[in-house]
């Protein structure tokens, strides 16, 4: 991030002067900022890029990002397809081999307006925050997905998305948050959202600083943070110093393909799922969490299959180097280590994913990053992309894909409150044995992009 992207939001106490915003220094301050997805917490030292204004007792904030990307995803040009033994093992008809991968020009994007005010003359009645997050991805990602080798989850035109990532809904979040201090070191928090992020997983990848320059979704998204767009979310949390407990109720089914409105899933919008999360942030540079959830019928193609999901994560952020005029630092190092697991409550099959992200900002405007993943995949990847599920298909684990991504971009101020960063990323994959004949042993992907970000 540019120096203008140093953290500019804070609520160190409920009695603070809103004209004297200071960077957060602990977990309670971070929660009161509400600058991440749902009620998750990155380290307090994590910088946030946004525009802020005071208006009649309200603090108005706006932050957002967009990438215009061209991706080229390359698997082997001479696939032989799965062997007869593999097809028999996974009870699939052996389809003719098809070259995997592809290319596309697309945009991923989101914008988050937020309004915050203290209730009472000195905030003695708490703090109210109103927040929404919107995305134009239903219009900027054609054919309801963009190419990404080995990615799977959700549907396009009623068929499973294979080797691709779906767009987000236009309404990614619409939420009200209320916080009340019960003492100097204790905070009660309530969150209500027709669409929002329950207390499961780390900060979702669109908001996670360590993922902020990577234009492509994490392969482990559906094991780690795919619930960040859920219907009818209600969360209660209690924070004491550096420890936070949360409970959520929400609707478990993922959004439908009609992404412009609040379209119900086949089982409606009822609150049928629940989650628990504990967050531990002992210093301003560290935030950890463990969460567990029972999710009812999350996948449209498997409507009678419920899931248990568990996640754990450690985030470490380190600002360093010379100070900048706005109180930030010229350099910043952000890291995330994440584990996610989904367990089918129908057949007890499990898929685990592991992720390490590291993003280094240096000399104010330059970024280098890596994302290393080991993600469990299912036998859906043996199907021909764009085809329907065969009769009596049963999804089951097929192995783990390793992915290694490396990228660079550089900020330029192109307009007031707007930064643009041209960049590129390269990813190489290691294929599990049952899929080598379909993808090759080491397929790869390249993305060239321009990232835009709102700044102070």
N, C-alpha and C positions, 0 to 999 in steps of 0.2 A: 504494500500500500504506500501511496504517497504520504508525505508528512501531514497533509490535510486530512488523512484518514485516521489519525490518532483518535483514541476514544474521546468522544465529545459528549457523552451522555452519562449522567450519574444521578443517583438519589441517595447520598450518604446518610441522610436522616429525613424523617417525615417533616421536620421543621425547617428544612433548608430554604434559603432564598433561591427561587427558580432561576434567577439571573446569575447565580454563582455555581454553575454546574462544574463538578469536579469528577475525575475518573474514579470508578469504583475501586475499593481496596479490599473487599471481602465478599462472601457469598450473599449476604443480605443486600448489599448495594447492587450486586449483579442481578439478583432477582428483581429488585425494584426498577431496574433499567428496562427490562422486558424487550431486549433488542434481538433475541434469538427466537428459534421456532418454539411455539407452545410455551411451556414453563421450564424448558431445559436450561442448563447453565454451562457456559464456557468459562475458562479462568477469568478472574476479575481483571487481569492485565490485558485481556484481548482487545485490540483496537477495533473500533466500529466507525464506518464511514457514513455520514448522514448530514442532512440540512436540518437545522433547528431554529424555531422562532417562538417567541412568547406572544400570546394573543388572548387578552381578557381573562387572565388567570389560567389559561391552558398552555402547556408546552406542546407545540406541534413539531413533529419529526417526519422526515421522509428519507428512506433509503431503499436502494434497489440496484440491480445489476442485470446486464443482458450480454449475451455473446452471440455473434454471428459466426458460424463455424462451417467449414467444409471438411468432411471426414472421408477418408479412404480406408476401408477395412478389407484386408487381404487374407484369405485362407488359401489352401493349396488349389492350384488350377486344374489338377487332375485327381479329383476325389474318386475313390472306388466305392464309397458308401459303407455302411456297417456290414460286418460279416454275418453269415447265416447263423452262426452260433450266438452272436450278439443279439440279433433279432429274436431268436428263440428265447434267449435268457430274459429279455424284457417284453416278451409276448407282443411283438410288433411285426407287421408286414414289412418286408424289406423293400423300400422304395428305391427307384433309380437315383443314382448320385446326382447331387446338384451343387454347383460351386457356391460356397458361402461367402458372405461379406457384401460389399457394395459401397456406393458413395452417395453423398447427399449434402446439399447446402441447406442449413436450417438455423434456427435461433432458439436458444433456451433463455428464459428471462423471468424476472419477477420484480414487483415494486411493492413496498410496504409503507403506507401512510399510517401514522400513529398520533393519538392525542392523549395527553396525560395531565391530570390536575390533582392537587391536594384538596381534600374535603374538610371543611372547617377552616377557621382563620389561621391556624398553625398546623394543619394536617392532623388534628387530633382525631378526626373521624376516618382517617385512612387515605388511601390513594386510589384513584380510578384511572384505568388505562383502557382506551378503545383502540382497536388495531385491526387492520385487514391486510391481506397480502393477495395480490392479483397477478395473473400471468396471461400473456397472449400466446402461449405455446399451442393451444388448440388451432390457432391460425398460422403460426410460424413453423410448425412441424407438420409437413404434409404426410398423408397416408397413415396418420396416427402413430408413427414411430420413426425414430432415426436409427441408422445402422450402428450396432455395437456387438462385435463378436462375443458369443457365449452368454449374452444377456438374455434373461427370460423373465416372465411375469406379466400378468394382465393380458388383455386381448385387444385385437384390432379386427373390426368387421366380424366379430363373433368367433374368431380363430386365435389360437395362442400366438403371442408375440415371441418369435424365436430369432435370436441374433439382433435384437433391437430393444430400444428403450421408449416407453410410452411418454406422451406429453403430460404435464400437470393440468389440473382443472383451471378455469378462469378464476374461480374463487378458491385460492389455496388456504386462506384462513379468513374468518370473520369472528372476532372474539372480543369479549369484555373481561377485564382482569381487575380484581379488587384486592388490595393489600392493607393490612392493619397491624400496627405494632402492638404487641402484647407486653412489651418491655423493651429495655434498651437492646437486648440481644435476641429477641424472639419476634418472629413475623408470621402472621397467619395470611394465607393467600388462597383466593378462589378464582377459578377460570371457567368460563362458560362460552361455548363456541358452536354455532350450527355446523361449521366446518372448521376443524382445527387439529391440534397435535396433542394426543393424550400423553400421560407420563409413562412412556415406553421408549427406551433407547437413548442414545446421545443426541446432541443437537443434529438435526437432519442435514444431509450433505449440502442442500442449496444455501444454508446459513452458516455452515461450519467454516471457520476461517482457514483451517488447513486444506479445505477442498475448494476455496473460493476462486482460485485461478484455473482449476481443472474444468473444462467445458463438458465433460462426459460423466454420466452417472457412475457411481461405484457398482461393481458387479454384485456385491453383497447387500445392495440396497434393500432387497426384499427379506433378508434375514435381520437387518439392523435397524432401519428407520422408515420403512414404507408406510407406517401408520401416521406419518406427519400430515396427511390429508385424510382425516376421518370425519364422519358425520356425528353430530350431537355429542360433543365432548364436554364432560364436566369433571373438573379436577379440584381437589382440595389439598393444600400443602401446609406444613408447619416447618419453619426454619429456625434453628437455634445455633447461633454463631456460625460454625462451618459445617453443620449437618442439616440435611433436609429430607423429610419424608413426604411422599405424595401418593394419593390414590385417585384413579380415574375410572369413570364409566363412559363407554362410547359405543357406537355402532361398528361392528367388526368388518362388514363387507367393504371391499375397496370400491372407489368410485366407478361408475359405469363409463362407457365410451362417449356418452353425451356430456361433454366437458364444459359446456357454457353455463350450466345451471345446476340446481340442487336436485339431480335426478335420483330417485330412490333405487336401491338395489332390489332384486327379486324378493327379499325378505324385509323391505321397507327401510325405515330409519330408526327403528327401536334401539334403545340402549340395551345391548345384549352381551357386551364384552367388558372386561375390566383389566386393570393393570396396577402395579405397585412399583415405585422407584425410590431408591435411596441415593442421595447425592452427598458426597464428602469432598469438601474443598478446603484443605488445611492451610493453604497459602494463596496469595493472589495469583500465583502462576500455575496452580494445579487445580483441576476439577475432575473427579471420578464419579462414576455412577454404576449401579447394578439395578436391573429391572426385570420384571417377569410379567407376562400377560396371558390371559385366556381370550382367544379371538375366535368368534363364531363366524364360520363360513366366509373367510376373507377373499377366496378366489372364485370368480364367476364361473369358471369351468369345472369347479369341484364344489358344488353348492352344499353338499352334505358333509364336508370335511372341515372340522374345527382344528385350530392350531394352538399349541402352547409356544410362546416365544420368550426367549431369554437373551439379554444383552448385558455386556459389561464394557466399560471404556475408561481410558485414562487420557486426559488432555493436558498438555503442558505448553505454556506460552511464555516467551522470554523477550521483552523489549530490551534493546541494548543500543550502545552507540550514543552519538551526540543527541542532546535534546533539541526539539524543534520549537518554534515560537508558540504553537498551540498546545504545548505541554506533552507532546508525543515524543517518539524516538525515530531516528532515521532508519533504524534496522529493527526487524522483528522476526522471531523464529516460532512458528506454530506447529504443534505435533498432535496427532491423534492415533491412539492404538485402540482398536474396536474388535470385539467378538460378538457375533450374533448367531443364534440357533433357532430354527423352527422345527417343531416336532408335530407330526400329524397325529391327532388323537383318534384317527380311524385305524391306522395300521402301525403306529409308533415309529414310522420312519423318520429320520432326522437329517437335516442339512445344516452344516456349520459354515460360517464364513469368518475370515480373519482379515483385518485391514490395518495397514500402517501408512499414514499420510504425514508428510513433512513439507512445510512451505517456509522458505527463507526470503524475506524482503531485505534488500541491502542497497545502500546508497540512495535511499529515499524512494526511488522509482523502479527498481529492478526486482524481479521475482524469479526464483527457481524452485521447483517442487518435484516430489516423487510421490507416487501412490503404489504400494505393493499389496497385492491381494492374493488370498488363497480361498476360493469360493466354491462351496458345494453346488453341484449342478444336478439336474434330473434328466431322465430319459426323454423328456420333451425335445431335447436337442437332436435326437435321432430322427425326428419328424421333418418332413419337407417344409421349409418356411412358407407361410401363407396357406397351409393346408389345415383342414379341420382335424380334430382328434378322431382317431379310428375307433370303431365300436369296441366297447369293453376295455378302453385304455385305462391303465392304472399308473399314475405317476410314481416314480421311485428314484432314489439317488443313483447316480451313475459314476460319480467321481468328483475330483476337485480340479478346478482350473486355476493356474497361477498366472497372474498378470503383473507386469512391471511397467509403470508409466513414468516418463521424465519430460518436464516441460520448462519453458521460459517465456516470459513476456515483460514488457516495459511500459510504464505509464507515460502518457502525454496529456496535458490539459488542452482540450479542444474547444471548450466553451465554459462560461461560468458554471460552477457546480457540476462539471462533467469531465471525467477522465476516460481516455481510451487507451487500451493496451493491446497492440498487435503481438501475437505469439504463436507458438506451435508446441505440439506434444507428440511424443512417440510412445507406443505401447507394444510390447512383445508378450506373447502368451506361451504357456506350456500346457499342452493338451493331455487330458487323461487318456489312458490306453484305449478304452472303447470308442473314443471319438477321433483318434488319429487318422483313420482311413477317410473320415469325412472332412476334417479341417486341416490335416497336416500336423506335424509335431510342434511347430513354432510359427503359427500365423502372427500377423502384426496389424497394427492400425496407426494411422497418422491423421492428426487434426491440425489444420491451420485456422486461426480465428482472430477476431478482434473483440475484446471484452470492453464494455462500457460500464461505468460505475458512477453513481451520484456521490458527490463529495461536498465538503464544506465550502 
